[in-house]
């Protein structure tokens, strides 16, 4: 893409539509729509209608490793080799701009963005407003299954982007706000838990729901507003020292994306998140706001 701007956080609908008209081969649009309660829904929705030219990636099958009951969380990170194979099959290599989208404010698209960032591919962005914004603008749609020419994706992992349960526990115990839970406030408090078998949060963590990154229109807040939200939560803790988690390491990536769009260093991701944390009964559980 020598003559094209590189998108590394967010892109809006008009810019994506223009790029697709000019350089369909050099840009991979990936549909990541998903429902936790109905894992087959996303593929069916994609087959019914999607952004013309987009390919589909399944959160469970393509963007996660197999679950090991009692050991891993619900969406373990794939190995770099497995993720590289997936990205290559989606037609992504070092020269391809990637744009991921979903229909719920980037909650799942941010996972694809984060995985690419983790493996050294910075030319990746999330479509701001996602599928609803594309439809509202009258963007070209297509049904069926589409494929791109396979390419070779060479991973360049950034291991410092990830932390484990021990590092998360140590950070949470340090006193200052350092560990942040991206789930809704009621799940953080241990209320209305319908997904994981244990309700609550990591002791010492603070609540920072990913949905707070979005405005009423489902688009991300401005970079300045995101920076202000981060500053208020961090209370002086450097962004790069913060750790984010959620239920299974997926929506926490939304907080990482928000930090990047705000021009801040990236917080680290506890990829196993709450669903991994609770596999060990010796780890503490806190409830309440």
N, C-alpha and C positions, 0 to 999 in steps of 0.2 A: 504493500500500500504506500508507495513512495510519495504520491500526491494527495493522500487522504489523511484527514485528521485521525488521530488514534483516540478512541474512547476508552477510558479506564475506570469509570465509576457508573455514571448514568448517561442515557441518551434519550432524547424526546422523540415522539412519533414523527414529526416532519423531517428531522435529520435522518432517521432510519429509512423512511420512505425514499428520500432523495438518494441515499447511498445505494439502496437496493436497485434503483433504476439505473445507476451508473456502474456498479461493480458487484454484481450478484455472485460472482465466483470468489471474490476476496472477502466476503462477509458471511459468516455462519450464524443464522438466527436459530435459536434453540428454544423450543416450547417445553417448559418444565411444569405445566399445570399438574396438580395433584390434589388428592383428598386423603388424609390420614385414615379416615373411616371407610374409604372405598378405593383401594389401591389401583383398581382397574379403570377408574373414572377418567384419569388424565389421558391415557392413550385413546379412549373412546372419544373424548371431547376433541382431541387433536385430529383424529380421523374424520370427524364430522366437519370441522372447519378450523383453520389455523392461518397464521400469516403466510401468505403465498411464498413458497420457497423454504419455509422453516422445516427443520427436522425435529424429532422428538427425543427427549431423554427422560427416562423413568427414575424417580427419586430412589426407589428401592433397588431396582435391578441394575441401573447404570451409574448412579451417583453415590452408592453405598456398598459396603462389603456385606457378605452374609452375616446375619445375626448369630451370635453364639449365646444361647440361653444361659443366663446366670453369670455371664462374663462381660459381654459387651452391652452397649446401649442399643437403642432401636435402629439407629442409622450409623453404623460404624464407618469410619473413613475407609475408602478403598485404598489398596496399596498404590503407590505411584505408578507401578507397572500396569496395574489393572485400569487405573484412571487414564493413563496414556493410551491404552488400547481403545478405550471407549471414545476418547476425544479424536483419535485418529479415524475411527470408524464414522464419526460424525462429520468428517471432512475438515478437521482443525489441525493446522500446523503453525509454526512460528510466524508465518506471514498472513495469517487469517485473523480478521477482526471478529470477535464473538459478541453477540447480543442475546441475552437470555430474557425470557419473559414468562409470567404466569398471570393469574387473574385475581390475586389477592395481595397486591402491593409489593410484590417482590419477595415474599416470604420464602418461596422455594427457589426462585431464580437466583437469589443471593447465594444459595448453596453452590450452584454451578460457577458463579463468579468467584466465590472463595476458593473452590477447588483449583480453578485455573490459576488464580493468584498464588496459591500454595505451591503449585508446580512450575512457577516461573513465567507464566503467560500473562503479561500485563494488559494486552489488547483485548480486554473483556469488559463488558458493561451490562447493566440491567436496563431494560426498557421502562422508563418512568411512566407509571400509569398502566403498563402492561396491556393485556388483551382488551380490557374495557376501553382504554384510551385509543387503541388501534381501531376498534370497531366504531367508536364514536366519531373518529376522523374519516371514516369511510375507506380505510386502507384495504388493499387487495387481500382477499381471502381465498382459500382453496381447501378442498376436502381430499381425503385419501391419505396415502403414506408417501412421503418424499424422502429421497436420499441424496447425499452429496458424494462426490468422488472421494474415496478414502485417501487419507494422507498419513504421513508419519509424524506423530507428535512425540517430541523428545522432552521428557520431564526434567526440570531443574528444581528439585524440591527445596523449599525453605522451611526446614524443620522448626525454626524458632517461632513460627506462627502458631504452633500447637503446644499445649501443655497437657499433663495428665492429672489424675485425681490428687496425687500427693502434692504437686505444685499448686494446685488450686486450693487445697486445704491450707497449705502454708500461707498463701497469699491472703486468704480470708481471715486467718488468725492474726494478721498483723495490725488490725485495728482500723486503719484508714480505709475509706471506700476503695476497694481494689477488685472485687469480684462482683459481677453484675449478671442478674438473671433476666433473660429476654422474654420470658413467658408473661402472660397476662397476670395482673396483680392478684387475682383471686387464686390462681394456681400457686403462685409464689407463697401466698398466705396459708396454703394447705386446704383451700376450699374448692369445691366443684372440680375435683380431680377425676377425670373420666378416662385418662389415657394410661397413666402409670399406676402400678399397684401400691405405691407409697406416696402420700401427699406431703408437701412441704418444700423446703429449700435447703441449700447448703448453709450451715451455720456461719454467720459473718457476712453473707452475701447481701447485696442490696437489689431492690427491684428496679429494673429499667426496661419496661415492655417495648419490644421492637415496634409495635403499632404506633408508639409515640413519635416515631420518625416520620410519620405520614400526616398529611393534611386531610381534610374532609373529602377531598376529591380522589383520594387514593394515591396521590403523587407524593414524592419526598418533599419535606420542608426544604427551604433554601439552605445553602451551605452555611450561611451565617446563623440561621436558626438551629441547625443541627449542631454547630459548634457551641452555641450557647447552652443547648440541652446537655451536651457532654460535659461542659465546664461545670454546670450546676451539679451533675451527678458525681463527677470525679473529685470535686472539692479540693483541688490542688494535686491530686495524684496524676503523674504523667500518663498520657493515654497509652503509651507503649508498655507501661507496667500493669495496666488493667487486664483482667481476664473476663471473658464473657462466656455464658453457657445458656442453655435452654432445656427443652425436654430431651432432645436427641442430637444436638449439635447442628441443627438445620437453621432455625430462625435466628439463632445467635449470630449467624453470618450477616444478618441484616444490620446488626449494630456495627460490625466491622466495616461494612459497606458505607454506612452513614458516617463513620469516622473518616474514611478515605475521602468521601465526597466533601466533607468539611475541611479537608486539607490537613488532617491530623495524622500522626503515626498510627499504625494499626494496633488495636488491642489484640491480645492473644486469645485463641479459642480453646476452651476445654471441650474437645470434640465428643467425648463420651457423654458429657452432660448429665442431667439428672437421672436419666434412665440407666446409665452406667453406674453412677454414684450409689444408687440404692441396691445394686447387686451385692454389695459388701455390707452386711449388717453391723459391722463395727464402725462404719462412718456415721457421723452425727446427722440428725434431721431436725430442722427448726421449722416452726410454724408461726403464723401471725404476720402482720404487716412489717 
